[in-house]
Amino acid sequence: MFTSNPFAELSASISPATMKTYIIVMVVLVAAGTLFDIIHKRSARYFFDNWRQAKNRGSRQIGGGELASLAVRTLCVEVLTSAEFCTVRRRIAHLLTMYGFLAYVITTAVMVFGYPTPATPAPAILPSLWHIGALMVCVGGYWFWFFIRADVAAEGNSPFRVMHADLFILSLLASVTLGLIWSFLQGTGASWWTNVFFVLYVAATTVLFGSVLWSKFAHMFFKPAAAFQKRVADADGSRSKLPPPADKPEVFGSARRSR
């Protein structure tokens, strides 16, 4: 299972061109949803207006070299290691999910575009990374969902209580879980169940990438920019004039409140 390319096996019933077209459509949906989210909610305008106001409050100018250094530190600390999370277990769950998702998505694209049929066998590392990435998402995502969420861990609410903001994490978990089951069933010869779980896998994946406008998917693009702005504000002195932020628990995947 771990060394078998599930998309090469799929090519017996669905053409590689169809699989490639589907991935391209998903990329377009993510890009269009993110852009529409920025325009509709005026996120970019708010971000740049806030940055301009903060810059005017600053006590000194920051040069290009220092800006580059701040950008590198933002990438290494807030993006690659998720240091903004306040607890170790939340940070570990986030990193497992993030890096698992990247491995899962990248290897999917490489196998579909580079090794779409049994006649073009993929290096064993690619399907292994696909399965490992999906498992990492499951470990990090289910750990977060059942044990770390603020309303579950701190407020004692049921882990099965679902809100609109949970669309991203739930569709992500559904996609990788159904993908793993589909891949496993391919090797069992149970063609009917394989087809059922493949349809469910495609449906969950379509929801994941097609619901950017309504989910928290686009936040993964906004957070690095916000973290960079915060570092710049600290460096030029504009943030020091503001009151310190209140301590609040970080929430991964959704901003949840009791009502």
Phi, psi and omega in degrees: 000312187289339181252009181258130178281108184294335182281333175292319177294326181293335184297346177291335181243337179232130185293148176304326179298321179294317179297318179295318179298320179299315180296318178299317179298319179297319178297317179297319179297319178296313181297314181294318180296319179294315179297317180295322178298318179296317182287313185295315181269358180057036182296315182295318180297316178298317182299310183289325176296318179295320179296319180295317179295319179295321180297322179292334178276348185295150182267352178205160179271146179251128180281171182297321179297319180290324177298318178297319178297319178294323178294319179296317179295322176298316179298316185285326186264297185287323185273302188283331182242358176051046185289351182285345181285140192277341180237153182296316184292325176294321179295316180296316179299319180294316181294319177301315181292316183295307182289327175296317179296318178298315179297318181297313183288315183295315180291328174301310181297318181295316182291321181290318183275330184258331185221063190278350184225163176299338179288342177239075185297136180277148172305142185303334182295330184291304177296330177296315179294326178298312180291318179296317178300316179297320178294322177298318177298318179298314181297308181294317184290313180290326176300313177297314188295319186265340188230341190249336183308142185301318184283346176267308184287321186261326187257350176075018178285163180294139177292348180265004175284119187247137177236167182303323183290351181275002186303318183295306185294324180290318179291327176295312179297321178296318181299308184289323180294312179294326176297318178295317179296316178300315179297318179297316183293335178302325182274357182265345183083003179276080189297324183295310179294326177300316180294321180298312183287334175293317178298317178296321178299314179296320180297314181294320180293323178295319176297317181302309185271343181265355184250026183305321183296331185253352182251189179264015183302316184295342182296335179293341176270331182280324187300316178299321179295319179293322179294322178294317179299321179297317179296320179296318180295323177294322184287322183269359175089358184287332181280335183294341180275356180263154177293149180296146181292146176290147179286124178222147178291137175290148178234120180268128174093331180197150175262103189252139177223146174283141179232000000 
